[in-house]
Amino acid sequence: MERLILHVDMDAFFASVEQLDNKSLRGKPVIVGGVSERGVVSTCSYEARKYGIHSAMPIFIARKLCPHGIYLRTRMIRYKEISRKIFNILRDVTPIIEPLSIDEAYLDITYSRFKDGLEAANYIKYRVLKEIGLTISIGISYNKFLAKLASDWNKPNGIKIITKDMMPKILLPFPISKIYGLGKKSVERLNNIGIFTVKDLYEMPKDFYIEYLGKYGLEIYDRIRGIDNREVEVERDRKSYGRERTLKIDTSDKEELLEYLKDFSKEISNQLIKLNIEGKTITVKYKTESFQSHTRSKTLNFYTNNFNEIYKVCNEIINNEEINENIRLIGVTVSSFKENSIEQLTLF
């Protein structure tokens, strides 16, 4: 039997929740995120998107684009409360759910009680609107890549079905940036040699994909031909734990940066110990005042969740870094995990 996959994505989730709770905000440009000049946009309403505002945009830029917008702080407790209700509805459709975020998930409904994807999608949309008061967009296809592409097709409050007989024609006009697995650097490299659309890429020989895109080249080759064999993963292992912060005042003072990294290292260490896991790759990330992002990593030859070991690597990375510009954001993550199977023995 051919697989049947849904990708569900709430419409402008944080902003929609704010408009749900405060009717006076409906139809207005609502921007949710950090409200200070140093904050960033988490989500904005569709009314705000007309002004060119998008997630991850610095607030000070958003204010220039939409000075009359309504800028609100995030209320994660409330968003999580709504998210739990949404996922309870999804679990009534299928137990095979892969959450991607607080407001987005894949569902495998191949063996569900619904006769087809459209019936399942309409059921979800009806219940989310009736029980919660929000809209959701849903993509339906036979694999994850196409289902996710479809969910973005008719936003907001849309449904789109992509079937095998639409391949590859339906993909050809898309910019290559829409293809899952092609990062910003790969897109730029391909653009530099005149490849801008899926049609441009589709016409290239298979060897080209390996030469230009490395070990993932064949996956991209298959993907734009409608082939994606990834399963919907019910249990998604978290691949990293990290902390970061946008600073109140930009700085190039290494001692000040290390104070932040020390606090982050303690928080991450406590979390890893609580989860009984250890990692061996430590990555320091920073963003300069000109919004240039930099990451520096070190992989140890042993696993650890020890605060001193994590902070020691942070210290080493920062002290070896040549910082010529003030920094506005600093963070650290630990990855490459294994579960610690050694149990603490007691005297009794």
C-alpha positions as CSV (number, residue, x, y, z in Angstrom):
1,M,0.0,0.0,0.0
2,E,1.3,3.5,-0.9
3,R,2.1,5.6,2.2
4,L,-0.2,8.5,3.0
5,I,1.5,11.3,4.9
6,L,0.1,14.6,6.3
7,H,2.1,17.6,7.2
8,V,0.1,19.9,9.6
9,D,1.2,23.5,10.3
10,M,-0.6,26.0,12.4
11,D,-1.1,29.4,10.8
12,A,1.0,32.2,12.3
13,F,0.7,30.2,15.6
14,F,1.9,32.6,18.3
15,A,0.2,35.7,16.7
16,S,-3.0,33.7,16.1
17,V,-3.2,32.7,19.8
18,E,-2.8,36.4,20.7
19,Q,-5.6,37.3,18.4
20,L,-7.7,34.4,19.8
21,D,-7.3,35.7,23.3
22,N,-7.8,39.3,22.5
23,K,-10.4,40.0,19.8
24,S,-9.3,43.6,19.4
25,L,-6.1,42.3,17.8
26,R,-7.9,40.5,15.0
27,G,-7.2,41.9,11.5
28,K,-4.2,43.9,12.8
29,P,-0.5,43.5,12.3
30,V,0.6,41.6,15.4
31,I,4.3,40.9,15.9
32,V,5.3,38.4,18.7
33,G,8.8,38.2,20.0
34,G,11.3,40.2,22.0
35,V,9.8,43.7,22.3
36,S,13.1,45.5,22.9
37,E,15.2,46.9,20.1
38,R,17.5,43.9,20.5
39,G,14.8,41.3,20.2
40,V,13.8,39.2,17.2
41,V,10.5,38.3,15.7
42,S,9.2,34.9,16.7
43,T,6.0,35.0,14.7
44,C,3.8,37.6,13.1
45,S,0.3,37.7,11.8
46,Y,-0.5,37.6,8.1
47,E,-1.5,41.3,8.3
48,A,2.1,42.0,9.4
49,R,3.7,39.9,6.7
50,K,2.3,42.2,4.1
51,Y,4.9,44.7,5.3
52,G,7.7,42.3,4.7
53,I,8.1,41.2,8.3
54,H,9.1,37.5,8.9
55,S,10.3,35.3,11.8
56,A,13.9,35.8,13.0
57,M,13.9,39.4,11.8
58,P,15.4,41.9,14.3
59,I,12.7,43.9,16.0
60,F,14.2,47.2,15.2
61,I,14.0,46.4,11.5
62,A,10.4,45.2,11.9
63,R,9.5,48.5,13.6
64,K,10.9,50.4,10.6
65,L,8.8,48.3,8.2
66,C,5.7,48.5,10.3
67,P,5.8,51.3,12.9
68,H,2.1,51.0,13.7
69,G,2.3,47.3,14.4
70,I,1.3,45.7,17.7
71,Y,4.5,44.3,19.3
72,L,3.9,41.6,22.0
73,R,6.1,39.5,24.2
74,T,5.9,35.7,23.8
75,R,3.7,33.7,26.2
76,M,5.2,30.2,26.0
77,I,3.0,28.8,28.8
78,R,-0.1,29.7,26.9
79,Y,1.2,28.5,23.5
80,K,2.2,25.2,25.0
81,E,-1.3,24.8,26.5
82,I,-2.9,25.3,23.1
83,S,-0.3,23.0,21.5
84,R,-1.2,20.2,23.8
85,K,-4.8,20.5,22.8
86,I,-3.9,20.4,19.1
87,F,-1.7,17.3,19.5
88,N,-4.5,15.5,21.4
89,I,-6.7,16.0,18.3
90,L,-3.9,14.7,16.1
91,R,-3.6,11.6,18.3
92,D,-7.3,10.8,17.6
93,V,-6.3,10.5,13.9
94,T,-3.2,8.3,14.3
95,P,-0.6,7.4,16.9
96,I,2.2,7.7,14.2
97,I,3.1,11.4,14.8
98,E,6.4,13.1,14.4
99,P,6.4,16.5,16.1
100,L,8.7,19.1,14.4
101,S,7.9,22.0,16.7
102,I,5.2,23.3,19.1
103,D,2.9,23.9,16.1
104,E,4.0,21.5,13.3
105,A,4.0,17.7,12.8
106,Y,4.0,14.8,10.3
107,L,1.3,12.2,10.5
108,D,1.4,8.8,8.9
109,I,-2.3,7.9,8.2
110,T,-1.6,5.0,5.8
111,Y,-3.5,2.5,8.1
112,S,-5.9,5.0,9.8
113,R,-9.7,4.8,9.8
114,F,-10.0,7.5,7.2
115,K,-10.8,6.6,3.6
116,D,-8.2,9.2,2.3
117,G,-6.0,12.1,3.2
118,L,-8.6,14.7,2.4
119,E,-11.1,13.2,4.9
120,A,-8.5,13.1,7.6
121,A,-7.4,16.7,6.9
122,N,-10.9,18.0,7.0
123,Y,-11.5,16.2,10.3
124,I,-8.4,17.8,11.8
125,K,-9.3,21.3,10.5
126,Y,-12.9,21.1,11.7
127,R,-11.9,20.0,15.2
128,V,-9.1,22.6,15.6
129,L,-11.4,25.4,14.5
130,K,-14.4,24.2,16.6
131,E,-12.6,23.2,19.8
132,I,-9.7,25.8,19.8
133,G,-10.7,28.5,17.4
134,L,-7.6,28.5,15.2
135,T,-6.9,27.6,11.6
136,I,-4.3,25.0,10.4
137,S,-2.8,24.3,7.0
138,I,-2.4,20.7,5.8
139,G,-0.3,19.1,3.1
140,I,-1.2,15.6,1.8
141,S,1.1,13.4,-0.2
142,Y,2.9,10.0,-0.3
143,N,6.1,11.2,1.3
144,K,7.3,13.7,3.9
145,F,9.1,16.1,1.5
146,L,6.0,16.6,-0.7
147,A,3.6,16.8,2.2
148,K,5.6,19.6,3.8
149,L,5.8,21.4,0.5
150,A,2.0,21.1,0.1
151,S,1.2,22.4,3.5
152,D,2.7,25.8,2.6
153,W,0.9,25.9,-0.7
154,N,-2.4,27.6,0.2
155,K,-1.6,29.2,3.6
156,P,-3.4,30.3,5.7
157,N,-6.1,27.7,6.3
158,G,-5.2,25.6,3.3
159,I,-5.3,22.1,2.0
160,K,-3.1,20.8,-0.8
161,I,-2.7,17.3,-2.2
162,I,0.3,16.2,-4.3
163,T,0.1,12.9,-6.0
164,K,2.6,10.8,-8.0
165,D,1.1,11.7,-11.3
166,M,1.9,15.4,-10.7
167,M,5.7,14.5,-10.6
168,P,8.0,16.1,-11.5
169,K,6.0,18.8,-13.4
170,I,4.6,20.4,-10.2
171,L,8.1,21.0,-8.8
172,L,9.8,22.4,-11.8
173,P,9.0,26.1,-11.4
174,F,10.1,26.2,-7.7
175,P,13.3,28.0,-6.7
176,I,15.8,25.4,-5.5
177,S,15.7,27.0,-2.0
178,K,12.4,25.2,-1.5
179,I,14.1,21.8,-1.7
180,Y,14.6,20.2,1.7
181,G,18.2,19.3,2.2
182,L,19.6,22.3,0.2
183,G,21.1,24.7,2.6
184,K,21.9,28.4,2.0
185,K,25.5,27.8,0.9
186,S,24.5,25.0,-1.5
187,V,21.8,27.2,-3.0
188,E,24.4,30.1,-3.5
189,R,26.9,27.7,-5.2
190,L,24.2,26.4,-7.6
191,N,22.9,30.0,-8.3
192,N,26.5,31.0,-9.1
193,I,26.5,28.5,-12.0
194,G,23.1,29.5,-13.3
195,I,20.9,27.0,-11.5
196,F,17.9,28.8,-9.9
197,T,14.9,26.6,-10.4
198,V,14.1,22.9,-9.8
199,K,13.8,22.6,-13.6
200,D,17.4,23.8,-14.0
201,L,18.6,21.3,-11.5
202,Y,16.4,18.5,-12.8
203,E,18.1,18.6,-16.2
204,M,21.6,18.0,-14.7
205,P,23.1,14.5,-14.9
206,K,23.3,12.3,-11.8
207,D,27.1,12.7,-11.5
208,F,26.7,16.4,-11.1
209,Y,24.7,16.0,-7.9
210,I,27.5,14.0,-6.3
211,E,30.1,16.4,-7.5
212,Y,28.4,19.6,-6.3
213,L,26.4,18.4,-3.3
214,G,28.5,15.6,-1.9
215,K,27.1,12.7,0.0
216,Y,23.6,14.2,0.0
217,G,23.6,14.7,-3.7
218,L,21.7,11.5,-4.6
219,E,19.0,12.3,-2.0
220,I,18.4,15.7,-3.7
221,Y,18.4,13.9,-7.1
222,D,15.7,11.5,-5.8
223,R,13.7,14.2,-4.0
224,I,13.1,16.4,-7.0
225,R,11.8,13.3,-8.7
226,G,9.3,12.8,-6.0
227,I,11.3,10.1,-4.1
228,D,11.7,10.4,-0.3
229,N,11.8,7.2,1.8
230,R,12.1,8.8,5.2
231,E,9.7,7.3,7.8
232,V,7.5,9.3,10.1
233,E,9.5,9.0,13.3
234,V,7.3,8.6,16.4
235,E,10.3,9.1,18.8
236,R,12.6,11.9,17.7
237,D,15.9,11.9,19.5
238,R,17.0,15.4,20.4
239,K,20.4,15.9,18.7
240,S,21.6,18.8,20.8
241,Y,21.0,20.9,23.9
242,G,22.0,24.5,24.0
243,R,21.5,28.0,25.4
244,E,21.9,31.4,23.7
245,R,21.1,35.0,24.5
246,T,20.9,38.3,22.7
247,L,23.0,40.7,24.8
248,K,21.5,43.9,26.1
249,I,24.7,45.8,25.0
250,D,27.0,44.6,22.3
251,T,30.4,43.7,23.5
252,S,33.8,42.3,22.4
253,D,35.0,41.8,26.0
254,K,35.9,38.1,26.2
255,E,35.6,38.0,30.0
256,E,32.0,39.2,29.8
257,L,31.3,36.6,27.0
258,L,32.8,33.9,29.1
259,E,30.5,34.8,32.0
260,Y,27.5,34.1,29.8
261,L,29.1,30.8,28.6
262,K,29.7,29.7,32.1
263,D,26.1,30.1,33.0
264,F,25.0,28.3,29.9
265,S,27.4,25.5,30.5
266,K,26.0,25.0,34.0
267,E,22.4,24.9,32.7
268,I,23.3,22.4,29.9
269,S,25.3,20.2,32.3
270,N,22.4,20.0,34.7
271,Q,20.0,19.1,31.9
272,L,22.2,16.4,30.5
273,I,22.8,14.9,34.0
274,K,19.0,14.9,34.6
275,L,18.5,13.1,31.3
276,N,21.4,10.7,32.0
277,I,23.1,11.4,28.7
278,E,26.6,12.7,27.7
279,G,27.9,14.5,24.6
280,K,31.3,15.1,23.1
281,T,30.8,17.9,20.6
282,I,30.7,21.4,22.1
283,T,29.8,24.3,19.8
284,V,30.1,28.0,20.6
285,K,27.9,30.3,18.4
286,Y,28.1,34.1,18.2
287,K,26.5,36.8,16.1
288,T,28.2,40.1,15.5
289,E,26.6,43.6,15.5
290,S,26.5,43.3,11.6
291,F,24.5,40.1,12.0
292,Q,27.2,37.8,10.8
293,S,26.9,34.4,12.5
294,H,29.9,32.3,13.5
295,T,30.1,28.8,15.0
296,R,33.2,27.1,16.4
297,S,33.1,23.4,17.5
298,K,35.4,21.0,19.2
299,T,34.8,17.3,19.5
300,L,36.3,15.6,22.5
301,N,37.7,12.0,22.5
302,F,35.4,11.2,25.4
303,Y,31.8,11.8,26.3
304,T,30.8,14.2,29.1
305,N,28.0,16.0,30.9
306,N,30.4,17.7,33.3
307,F,30.1,21.5,33.7
308,N,33.9,22.0,34.0
309,E,34.6,20.1,30.8
310,I,32.0,21.9,28.8
311,Y,33.1,25.3,30.1
312,K,36.7,24.5,29.5
313,V,36.1,24.0,25.8
314,C,34.1,27.2,25.7
315,N,36.9,29.1,27.3
316,E,39.4,27.6,24.9
317,I,37.3,28.5,21.8
318,I,36.7,32.1,22.9
319,N,40.3,32.7,23.9
320,N,41.5,31.4,20.5
321,E,39.0,33.5,18.6
322,E,40.0,36.8,17.0
323,I,37.1,39.1,17.8
324,N,37.3,42.3,15.7
325,E,33.6,43.4,16.0
326,N,31.2,43.7,18.9
327,I,29.0,40.7,19.6
328,R,25.2,40.9,20.0
329,L,24.4,37.2,20.6
330,I,26.3,34.4,22.3
331,G,25.5,30.7,22.8
332,V,26.7,27.2,23.3
333,T,25.4,23.7,22.4
334,V,26.4,20.2,23.3
335,S,25.7,17.4,20.8
336,S,26.9,13.9,19.6
337,F,25.2,12.1,22.5
338,K,25.2,8.7,24.1
339,E,23.1,7.4,27.0
340,N,25.0,6.9,30.2
341,S,24.2,3.3,31.2
342,I,26.3,3.2,34.4
343,E,24.0,3.2,37.4
344,Q,25.0,4.8,40.7
345,L,25.5,2.1,43.3
346,T,24.4,2.6,46.9
347,L,25.7,1.1,50.1
348,F,22.4,-0.7,50.7
